[in-house]
């Protein structure tokens, strides 16, 4: 079936997204909105697209010749019912409602012509190559179902199966995380751009949380949070005060040109002042302390980037095994085309194994990557304070412990920074940089410049448990585990809804298995001990699994790995 004229009613975030897709697909379009300011704003954006095949109007009767109509007015029962009934008076075309929190069968019956109404379910406004779930009802006619399938194909969208229940669970998990991110910004823990960059690169997400809110529409997010708060009584859904203030001021995100970010007339992000290039203390030579996965990954990265690197392990066997593992990793990188044999050889030539801490004495930067335990790190920093040269930068790779505690132990706190690399360090671009109250400007900017020279993106974090990524990620993971207390929760369906609906690389249960259930539990406990916030409280069911020996992917027993299934 070929669509002759596509009608769209409602030009908010969702309606405009469908308008753009239909225009790119070559459709003739009639788009209706009763708000003249909205029509003017969308019209200005369409000028940049040379969209002369689009008619914008406030007259619903203009849809009389449409062959399919997308209804995208706000998710309010009375409003949608009234619009659907009015549409029935002007057109007999199939109507596809974008209702997310309302019952499609209810709306179809209320329309007075249930056979012509079906749903389109998505969790993020659709873009090119995005996903959408066709949601016909038992009353939908074959012709209407065919129109849904044809439209999805013509708009270049991928049909997926999510389900109303998993979609609601995914929305609750993600909306609480987004709300927490707003509160994090409002508390001054990190900047807007650092929060977005950290979560996008640290978790492989398509959007940072604040940009995602702008994309969804701040009013839509606020309404969803308010509904969830009313339904569940869960305080994590109470909209953050900053979100409420932005909505009250009319700053609703991309659709109004301003939200957490600013947008140009075409809806793209307005250009922002470039970040100053840091200089600080120069770093040429590096020492990495440790022989585990993180230490090996960092040493591989620094040597590949051209820095002579000494890797200090507790014994010669551990040091040799670490260098062998790095060589194997570089061999795989050559096989995958990420590096050349010559670059591999040069990197290995820059690596020197050592077992004596005196080997760091001439290094410009010393990176500690030993066990995540202050009883191990503090004595090590006490020794570094006397062994490292006077102008060396001392860095800890802790992901959740106090950088200040390490700095104080060193006796030279001005030289100490946190450099939290993400695993695997050769592949992931993010480094969370942590400065304490005592960290000097030249030490911090030197570490920043060094990380940039490695090809990493840095964000500045407070010396606060979890920094940015773990502080925002683990309450989301804990809430997912909490869903299992409710009968009928489907682990695989929830993961699928988060992946397909929000574009996450994996759902929360698969991510927990990947992290390791024991590691996740340990991080949750540290966060709760240090922050004492209810949302950071360790999930009891996670503790039960770990006690039963279920550790996730590494031993084949977890949420998605039960019985060895991977």
Secondary structure, 3 states (H helix, E strand, C coil): CCCCEEEEECCCHHHHHHHHHHHHCCCEEEEECCCHHHHHHHHHHHHHHCCCCEEEECCHHHHCCCCEEEECCCCCHHHHHHHHHHHHHHCCCEEEECCCCCCHHHHHHHHCCHHHEEEEECCCCCCCCCEEEEECCCCCCHHHHHHHHHHHHHCCCEECCCCHHHHHHHHHHHHHHHHHHHHHHHCCCCCHHHHHHHHHHHHCCCCCHHHHHHHHCHHHHHHHHHHHHHHHCCHHHCCCHHHHHHHHCCCCEHHHCECCCEECCCCCECCCCCCCCCCCCCCCCEEEECCCHHHHHHHHHHHHCCCCEEEECCCHHHHHHHHHHHHHHHHHHHHCCCCCHHHHHHHHHCEEEECCHHHHCCCCEEEECCCCCHHHHHHHHHHHHHHCCCCCEEEECCCCCCHHHHHHHHCCHHHEEEEEECCCCCCCCEEEEECCCCCCHHHHHHHHHHHHHCCCEEEEECCCCCCCHHHHHHHHHHHHHHHHHCCCCCHHHHHHHHHHHHCCCCCHHHHHHHHCHHHHHHHHHHHHHHHCCHHHCCCHHHHHHHHCCCCEHHHCECCCCHHHCC
